[in-house]
Amino acid sequence: MTNYIPKTQHKRGQLFDSLFILFLVYVSLYIPLFLESDTKSADETTSAQVITWESLDVSPVEQEQWQKLGFDEVAAAEIINDRFDYTIDPVMLIITALVIIGYFFFVLRVSDRQYREVIAEKFGTAGSQANNEQGDAR
Amino acid sequence: MSQSTSTGGDQKRISMLKVLNPFHVWALGVGIVLVGEFMGWNFSVAKGGAYGALIACWVIGLLYSCVAMIDSEVTSTVAAAGGQYTQAKHIIGPLMAFNVGLYLVMAYTMLEAADALIVGDLMAAVASATGYADLNPQPFVVLTIAFLAWLNYRGVFMTLTVNFVITLFAFLAIIALFIGSDPLNPGNILKHSDLLTELPYGWIGVVAALQFGMWYYLGIEGTCQAAEEVRSAGRAIPLGTIGGILTLLVAATLTWYVSTGLMPWQYLGQATTPLYDAASIIGNPSLQIVLFIGTMFAAIASANGCINDAARAWFSMGRDRYMPTWFGAIHPHYRTPFRAIIFLIPIAVSFAFTGLLDQVITFSILSGLLGYTFMSFNMMRFRKMWPLDVIKRGYIHPFHPIPAFTLLALCSVVYFATFLGYGASLLSIMAFYIVASVWFVKRRYQFVKRGDQFTMPWPRPKGY
């Protein structure tokens, strides 16, 4: 088996490849801004109410700690009432799971094919090695 | 210069210096991670409450124990720069290796950007407290990255010796905070009985908390990047890594205990500097200064370790032609991957200035998570292709294959946790790795020398 001789890459091609991978990173960082599914907060109904420590269901000790941190009841209410919404969209969940599983399936499958080329070049093809071993035994 | 640098091409090869010991390995791993105790872990409290964060701390601690066990065995056998990237190259194949290299570069460069932002914000906070309001933090972000890159450029021994000193200080700051909180007299300063509540979102919140539970330990696997520069990989990597994970387990537990005994969970869940806030509540000025310096040192140590690891992963990919060969150069005098170090400086700065800290951090966490998923496949194949009696290992981890299966199961749960909070980011980051993989297969792989991808003195793998 003849060894694979890789192409030589010129400086301009090297620069292009480095910039291309960076471009991909920036695109993927900005994509979520255009998709609207990230963390949502719920319960924004408190602004019209009169806020007291009692209405926030805060114990005296908790109130004392909030005040040590420099918060009054109005400032604390903004944080206390900001809650996560864990509603699950089953379609998105299935799509996400398929993307992750599909990604690993693709990477492992292609890697295996490439790995066989690496091993064949490093150690010789499996058939030729078996022949060599038989020859050595004789 | 060209005559005396190693570039992965046909020029004369210069190796990196073997000067590191287990303490440096510990400093590299813990240094990267410890900032997560000073800030970041507490977002898991917002996701699932104080007890949810504690459960996340333990569950993710189990995940990282599996990572440390698996990594210690494979790295003590595959002692080369690039860490998990080099492991993937020898055990799974080029495309997986390319992906793992990208995971490492992205995880560390983005974490480095977040660390530098923290340093800038702390400087602005100090300026504000001392009467200089509206200080622009951006020059401090650039200065931090530039100074640490210079340190990395000049040599790994000094870089990681500095990291050891500042990481140790930061760890001792957590111990000092614990002692200062009078833990032997519950109710005096620490008020767990009044501040700990039931799970605010039930068990779904606990699962969601796992995503930010990663902050307690994210980056400990970076110890493997030092494999080519330690005096004895078989001894230093397992000692440094497992010592590191034990240190982090202690630090994480103390951090949770003190913070949840001082702050209401709603505040803790959104605090920028929770340990500094804890010292402020205790009201001891000396402790506040120690925690301020500890927070600053932790962020600097993390950025320093990230530059070290990202550069080595990028360098290794250049050396193997997975990325342009120009990056695969070692400095003729300092013996560091200097081109990779310099190239990543403006990239880290640009990540810091995108204004997308959420996405940057999520990209970093997810890249790490993808790397851990790879490790479970990697370990299974490693033992199958080279059984224990075939090649000598520096360390053999016990209970195989339980850690590999446990790791895979826990990674799956953390993907779900990420979906709960950052579903769109998860999909866009997966899209990045899918497009990059196709690009590697269609374009980059033509420049790769096949036989050169296997450099370990091992026999032919079983099944190939």
Interface residues (C-beta under 8 A of the other chain):
Chain A: N3 Y4 P6 K7 T8 Q9 K11 G13 Q14 L15 D17 S18 F20 I21 L22 L24 V25 Y26 V27 S28 L29 Y30 I31 P32 L33 L35 E36 S37 D38 T39 V58 S59 V61 E62 Q65 W66 K68 L69 F71 A76 I79 I80 D82 R83 F84 Y86 I88 D89 M92 L93 I95 T96 A97 V99 I100 Y103 F104 F106 V107 L108 V110 S111 D112 R113 Q114 Y115 R116 E117 V118 I119 A120 E121 K122 F123 A126 Q129
Chain B: A46 K47 A88 I92 G93 P94 L95 M96 A97 N99 L102 M106 K191 D194 L195 P200 Y201 I204 G205 A208 L262 M263 P264 Q266 Y267 Q270 D277 S280 I281 R321 M323 P324 T325 W326 F327 F343 I347 F351 T354 L356 D358 Q359 V360 F363 T373 F377 Y415 F416 F419 L420 G421 Y422 G423 A424 S425 L426 L427 S428 I429 M430 A431 F432 Y433 I434 V435 A436 S437 W439 V441 R443 R444 Y445 Q446 F447 V448 K449 R450 G451 Q453 F454 R460 P461 Y464
